[in-house]
Amino acid sequence: MTSKPNRRVLLGVLALGLCISPLALAHEGEDHGPTAARADAHAPIAVMGDHMHSAGEWMISYRFAAMSMSGNLYRGNSASSDWIAENVPNTFFGMPGQPPTLRIVPQEMDMTMHMAGAMYAPTDWLTLMAMAMYMEKEMDLVTYQGMMGTARLGRFTTRSSGWGDASVTALIRLYREGTTQVHLNAGLSLPTGSITETDQVLTPMGMVMEMRLPYGMQLGAGTYDAMPGITYLDRRGDVSWGAQYRGTIRLGENDEGYALGDAHQLTAWAAYQAAPWISMSARLAARTQGAIDGRDARIMGPVQTADPENYGGEFVDLSFGVNLIGQSGILFDHRLAAEFILPLHQDPNGLQMERDWQFMIGYQKAF
Ligand SMILES: [Cu+2]
């Protein structure tokens, strides 16, 4: 049931990689022009704000990301849909028409993101960065008939799409000595993404109603968020490594009366540069995020995603990536990178969908 567009993306990446490699190889050793940057001068593509630029330099970037989830985890263990429908309490029970247990159970979720970024360094110790994002979310759910039992009424799909939250970041150099570099990431996320998306929902009573979608299907946080961070980079020969901390601290609550949980992420990676045009990386990332604080009075229903407690948790991911950079000809200094992200450990709060994988591909060009 995994969606076909995602497979097409994977094939596309492989094809691009195959196209670039012979070209880069063919020109190796006959390049008398300016030297291109190293492939491993940038961190794996899913790490944001990893590098700085020299004074006067610009960079534009485009990233595409896909993420897939299926099945459910309840307090860390796999839970079947039927079991959830009969056993997990509905936090809205007691309000008119609300059944005692959850009667609508998410089956699958797919998310895609398009991210456009620009970087500019007014001076050597400062690089400015802006990012905008467009997202598409899709969730398949099963509705169980009535107030109890495991009779399935039907399956339906909810969708949302539009601009997500934009961000602006200043990267401030703290230290550079030889190959060792450390910089601060001072970011601000702007509430440009919608938090009032609606779609049609099949209720346990068999009605189809237009409702506000749960928190996880909204496109933005609705809050200004501080994004502090610090990044460390180093290298020896063809091996490079780095580490980054990044926080997301919600500054107050949004117009609908809640704030997503604060998040903290620590990631570390190592890359091996097999040739100047290609480096391969492995990366570990640990992330912790709090549950949602407050609630949106319009988000209600016998479904896990309507409960603010069923958000956040602790997650550890393992990623494998490749960075390519053209060394000559028309590909000179064009970067293409991809990263495949697998969950190593997931301990989501309450009841949440299980994360399967994430994938990101990005293009970058400096001027
Ligand atoms: Cu850049």
Residues whose N, C-alpha, C, O or C-beta is under 5 A from the ligand:
A	BS01	CU	M59 M119
